[in-house]
Amino acid sequence: MDFQLYKKMLRQWAFEQEPVFIVGPERSGTSLLFQQVSNHSAFCDFSHATVETFCFIKPWLLLEPAGPDNYEMRVYLGQKNLTAFQDSISPLVERNNQLTSLGMPLAFANDPNRDEIWFERRYKHILRAFVYHSSKHLGGKRFVEKTPAHIRCTSEIFETFPKAKVLICTRDISEIIASHKKRYQKEIALGKAKDDPSIAWLSHSVEQYANYLVTIESKIKELTSSFGDACKIVPYGQLTSNPDETLSRLFEFLGEETAGSVSSKERKQQAWDPLLNQAPQKNEVEIEKYLSKNEIKLINAKRSAFSDYWF
């Protein structure tokens, strides 16, 4: 197919689709929510793993050879389908190689020239092709993806897929921070060095975490103000304490029948996270075990900056 016709087809297809993107701060329940949505018969099935592609944060990885950095993207595309995907957008691959040789940055999210990089590198078209090929690989079912950091790219999500739905996870801020500390200690116990780059996101100070969550609160307000009808906040406490009602409202928002949700008996079993084999239930974190009294006091002093849906 002529590339311009292919791009036109992708645009029409993208304007008809209603993909779902699950975002929010890390350790806020995004994996649990992704599990519940992907268990529904209308959505692509990822009951075996909670895949985070980072496709909107790092779209250039879709143009690189197969490797660890784009493994999760290839889970969506199919591990053997990366070359066929890249061949389908070969003019965009060539364009990006030229822009890189001219010194244009790959990353756009935090760049002062964000809009220019996003447009010139044609990331919108690359991501439409990615979702299109992924959907075909996954049996033509409704696309669902979970990357917490995509909350920083919601304007690009809606530019790419105007009918997209975004689910925003929130959780009590003290539980989020304590959960980071708990996970960090677990990784160290499993043998990772304290300065291992792979766990750097778990080793910040409580004040740094609290300030980061304040920025997420601002992002949520901005997102719901601009795209309120296409966004739904899903507090972790509601999902775990009242799962049936919460999921019923969630699937109604997504335009799907609750009856399509897979029961716990039908669900594929996971060895890596036993909690996800069960109905939604709270993953208790002993806050006092991971946070000092002064750290808890610092967190409490920040609570006035947060909306009720965090608690």
Buried (B, 14 or more C-beta within 10 A) or exposed (E): EEEEEBBEEBBEBBEEBBBBBBBBBBBBBBBBBBBBBBBBBBBBBBBEBBBBBBBBBBBBBBBBEBEEEBEBBBBBBBEEBBEEBBEBBEBBBEBBEEBBEEEBBBEBBEBEEBEEBBEBBBBBBBBBBBBBBBBEBBEEBBBBBBBBBBBBBBBBBBBBBEEBBBBBBBBBBBBBBBBBBBBBEEBBEEEBEEEEEEBEEBBBEBEEBBEBBBEBBEBBEEBBEEBEEBBBBBBBBBBBEEBEEBBBBBBEBBEBEEEEBBEEEEBEEBEEEEBBBEEBEBBEBEBEEBBEEEBBEBBEEBEEBBEEBBB
